[in-house]
Amino acid sequence: MSSTATTERPSLISRITAHMDWRSNIIYIAFILVFVLFSVMLGDSGFLTGNNLLNIVRQTATISVMAVAMTFVIANAEIDLSVGSVAGLSSVVTAMAITHYGLLPGILAGLASGAVIGAINGGLVAWLKIPSFLVTLGMLGLAAGLAQWITGSAPQPIGDRWYILIFGGGDFGPVPGLLVWTVLAVAVGWIVMNRTRFGRQVLATGGNPTAAAYTGIRTAQIKFAVLLTSGIVAALAGMLYAGRLESGRFQWGQGDELTVIAAVILGGTSLFGGRGAIIGTLFGSLFMGLVNNGLILAGLDVAQQQVVRGAIIIAAVALSRKK
Amino acid sequence: MGASAIDTTTPVVRMRDVVKDFGPVSVLKMVDMDIRAGEVHALAGENGAGKSTLMKILQGVYTITSGTIEVDGREVTIRDTADAERAGIGMVFQEFSLIPSMTVAQNISLNREQRGRLGLIDDRAAENEARRIFDDLGVALDPRATVGNLGTAYWQLVEIAKAIAKDAKVLVMDEPTASLAKHEVENLFALIERLKHRGIAIVYISHRMDEIRRVADRITVLRDGSVVLSDQLSELSSPQIIEAIIGRRLASDLVYRERERDPEAPIILSAVGIASAHVLRSMDLTVRAGEIVGLAGLMGSGRTEFARVLIGMDRPTRGELRIDGERRVLSGVRAAQRAGIALIPEDRREQGLVLEHSVSDNLVLPVLGTVMRGPFVSPAKIARLTDHLVRTYGVKTSDPDMPVNRLSGGNQQKVVVAKWINTAPRLLVMDEPTAGVDIGTKTEILDMVRDFASQGNAVVFISSELPELLAVADRIVVLGEGSTFRALERAEIESEEQLQLIIQGEAA
């Protein structure tokens, strides 16, 4: 056996290098291309100013945070369409609870709203075997409706300075708080994905659930944990919206699920599960923010922006396709 | 661990009076089996005899209804795969159980990853472990290669390494050569030999008698859930084993039956000088009405490639095809179907059936036009057609509305054959139509083929199993390097050995 394998070795290595193709690195190429393009074309409109670039980071922070958790969901071969609505719900729950009970109960209530929804999503998918697409599609409407209902569609202002400082409104020295949250989410996500047994189990379950089960991985628990986390992280993202915009509103996060999923897929995570690229996800999110920002500076109206963003999502999925 | 130190007399696994019931059905009836260290123990039997069930019990997929299992002399309870693993039982799966997106090392260490500082996974340690195992086994394979980029033979190696890394004392290999090329089979046998010397016991499930003869030390034969034979292989002749496997039925079913043929019958298929982008260089073949022509040849000789040309999947770059005397360009599968050609593909699970659909749905799929009433499909017509086909072709199913993947492999293949013969083709191309099918079903399928040909149709029968080729083909065409190498009348061939030598290119 050794002789055969040895003679095939060079071809094996070349096959591996061939596999490290543009497909998994497309996001970095695209990011640099678009950045350079905007720098040249929109230099006069203030694209390259430090303030504008920090703004991009601020505006994409919530997307980046949700996208890190979504990377786990998609690597696990599931989907979570409810993240945007959960963010909106948690923003109003947090704001209302702060007003009535104070800072800490407010934070806990916000996270709890995400945990409850994540647990319902996860339970239905993991144990009742309902496809996550359907469960979270239903939850998208349910959470959005709930947020609108309990607030009577009214914005919920937040007066607590500490809350606003911590959750995205403030800066830590020269560093915007939202940048810190982004870095924190990406760092934790990367370590968990690449250096913990849980991350390996998520990838295994997404890559081949039967094989994972035969290897002794409790795949249902993994699915549950992933969707639970996604709910909690979406709630955190909603709280960051509330901090940055100093209020809770049911509209916060609306439609974000599509941006988040596009960011994850663009970043190189396989839509069919088994592969999860956290750093790619970060750049995917920044790319989406970059495009948004550029389109606004270029003077496109909301409708036109939507068209371009939709086209990018389709391109992202097409590029993630296997040969 | 030296070979001399291995105790090959006391069993590693001793199963006694094992019974497994599924509802009212007893699949295993008081089965005894001993597996000894350092032996290759063949497990044979027809599909549905209970082989897979018995092994799934060892593996923790099923739990026993009654009976005992001892590992190393101690009674164990195996409730799930984790229990089986702890007892030292590893499975090399027929349908592989690896995560394609992970590396070799990550797969081998999956779910028992070594952790370094802060409890984080240490991939380096996993790679070293994998390298150590491969070194031990004399295999050169890069632990950092992504499994999805490797060929099937390497997948199997990774599976074996994964089991060994978990200190498996027993490896169960279920049809391990099914998807391997010839030289890869040799490599596997060499590896099995090395595993034996390490004292690992191997349960070898196979339908192929020559392989069993080649690698196994002992054999246990199951029939209808009971052990009918268990002995040293050296004590047994092949007819004895075959008789044990098939029971009352005559082992002579796999014998050529002369059928009436008209040498002047019209030529249905005539291929001259067919070449294709891959492999095929110059293929000539003539098949007359009523004739079954067998295609033999080594792996890579162009048999499957020729079949692909015949059903319009690949376009020939040169050469001429005539169907019923008329020159045809087969531009696609539909064009081939219109020309009256049907293919029974090599892989029934991938290409032959929609596994989740019912037996009935699968049967009517190619002939939906015939079961319409006005613009709608007629359930009554479907039921009538299904009933007719199920009875004609002896498909064993209690309910034709049941998903076809609940049937045994042999019955699934009968569905495929019935489905295509029912489209009334002039030429039926069959690529390994009995792969993984038990002997009983095999003879039934061969009978279907004979009947079909006797009705004035033509059959091209591709097979690597010479006994069945010799049993069914009126003529045998041997391919070599993409060309017609020899064309032989059945009567010219005296023995399987003679044909084998011709295929190997060693006979004049």
Chai-1 contact restraints between the chains, C-beta under 6 A:
chainA,res_idxA,chainB,res_idxB,connection_type,confidence,min_distance_angstrom,max_distance_angstrom,comment,restraint_id
A,M1,B,V139,contact,1.0,0.0,6.0,A-B,restraint_1
A,M1,B,N187,contact,1.0,0.0,6.0,A-B,restraint_2
A,M1,B,A190,contact,1.0,0.0,6.0,A-B,restraint_3
A,M1,B,L191,contact,1.0,0.0,6.0,A-B,restraint_4
A,S2,B,G138,contact,1.0,0.0,6.0,A-B,restraint_5
A,S2,B,A140,contact,1.0,0.0,6.0,A-B,restraint_6
A,T4,B,N187,contact,1.0,0.0,6.0,A-B,restraint_7
A,A5,B,V139,contact,1.0,0.0,6.0,A-B,restraint_8
A,A5,B,A140,contact,1.0,0.0,6.0,A-B,restraint_9
A,A5,B,L141,contact,1.0,0.0,6.0,A-B,restraint_10
A,T6,B,A140,contact,1.0,0.0,6.0,A-B,restraint_11
A,R15,B,N149,contact,1.0,0.0,6.0,A-B,restraint_12
A,I16,B,A145,contact,1.0,0.0,6.0,A-B,restraint_13
A,H19,B,N149,contact,1.0,0.0,6.0,A-B,restraint_14
A,R195,B,L120,contact,1.0,0.0,6.0,A-B,restraint_15
A,R195,B,I121,contact,1.0,0.0,6.0,A-B,restraint_16
A,R197,B,E113,contact,1.0,0.0,6.0,A-B,restraint_17
A,A204,B,I99,contact,1.0,0.0,6.0,A-B,restraint_18
A,A204,B,L110,contact,1.0,0.0,6.0,A-B,restraint_19
A,G207,B,I99,contact,1.0,0.0,6.0,A-B,restraint_20
A,G207,B,S101,contact,1.0,0.0,6.0,A-B,restraint_21
A,N208,B,I99,contact,1.0,0.0,6.0,A-B,restraint_22
A,A211,B,S97,contact,1.0,0.0,6.0,A-B,restraint_23
A,A211,B,L98,contact,1.0,0.0,6.0,A-B,restraint_24
A,A211,B,I99,contact,1.0,0.0,6.0,A-B,restraint_25
A,Y214,B,T81,contact,1.0,0.0,6.0,A-B,restraint_26
A,Y214,B,S97,contact,1.0,0.0,6.0,A-B,restraint_27
A,T215,B,L110,contact,1.0,0.0,6.0,A-B,restraint_28
A,T215,B,N111,contact,1.0,0.0,6.0,A-B,restraint_29
A,G216,B,T81,contact,1.0,0.0,6.0,A-B,restraint_30
A,G216,B,A82,contact,1.0,0.0,6.0,A-B,restraint_31
A,G216,B,N111,contact,1.0,0.0,6.0,A-B,restraint_32
A,I217,B,N111,contact,1.0,0.0,6.0,A-B,restraint_33
A,G274,B,S101,contact,1.0,0.0,6.0,A-B,restraint_34
A,R275,B,S101,contact,1.0,0.0,6.0,A-B,restraint_35
